[in-house]
Every structure is written in C-alpha cells, then in structure tokens.
C-alpha cells in the first residue's frame, strides 16, 4: 500500500514537471521588485493561438514600464 502511494505521488510530480526550482523569468533584471512595489505578468508562448506581435502591441498599449521577452 505504501509503495503504491509513493509511486502515485512521485508519478504525479514527474508528470506535472515538478519541482521546477528555476524558471527563466527569475533572470529578468529587476525581477525582485515584483514582490515590493510592482508586479510581473508572464504570458506563455506555447499556446497555438498565441501571436507575438499582437500580444506585444496589446501590452504596450497599456503603457507599462517595460515589456520584456524572456527566452525559454
């Protein structure tokens, strides 16, 4: 019973890609300000309906401090 529970637990972690201890967004300059007086919005580009140019234009129309593309 214990082996089955552990197998399910570790199987769930592996299938969900957890734990991911590092994410590329952590390398963005001033990321530490997100917890003090600003916030970050992260949009993943893996969606088939994602369009880089229209998303950038929409975000820039909101007049942010900056829009940064983070390489994966």
Buried (B, 14 or more C-beta within 10 A) or exposed (E): EEEEEEEEEEEEEEEEEEEEEEEEEEEBEEBEEEEEEEEEEEEEEEEEEEEEEEBEEEBEEEEEEEEEEBEE
